Amino acid sequence: MTYDRSKYKNQFQLIFKEYYNPLCNFAKSILKDSAMAEDAVQDVFTSFWQKNNIDSVDNPKAFLFQSTKNKAFEVLRTKKRMNDYTLSLEQQYGNIKTIEEVSDRYILKEKLFRKIAELPPQCQKILTLSKLNGFTYKEIARELDISVKTVENQIGRGLRLLRVKMAKAL
């Protein structure tokens, strides 16, 4: 069986001219966005062209509309995942007004972590467990096998030292 490329090209062009706009309108009715609809239809036609489907498809109109519907729903699923991700990011960063706030916040956190690392080892460990890991004084005492009073004293000492160190750093 010989393959006539020019015949295939002519058939493809006729099908493209006949169905491109109706498929775009159909996709737009699903996607509610002209640009996304055109992209979806172009993807369908690209796939149709690359797979040389013209001779193997009995009803090109039905095939193209079904393919366009599937592609549009694929776009919607992808868009929903992206919207969910974007929404999650917006919620996470919703209170941030500017990029300066973001950068300042991260720089300040880094300075704080560096200053905590400069504290005496026991004080550093207790502050980290309390303020960063959320342990209660009683849990820290149990974890480190020390008294609750020692935990209180070490946290007080650590916070005083941090205030002095952070005041110098800022």
Secondary structure by P-SEA (a helix, b strand, c coil): ccccaaaaaaaaaaaaaacaaaaaaaaaaaaccaaaaaaaaaaaaaaaaaaccccccccaaaaaaaaaaaaaaaaaaaaaaaaaaaaaaaaaccccccaaaaaaaaaaaaaaaaaaaaccaaaaaaaaacccccccaaaaaaaacccaaaaaaaaaaaaaaaaaaaaaac
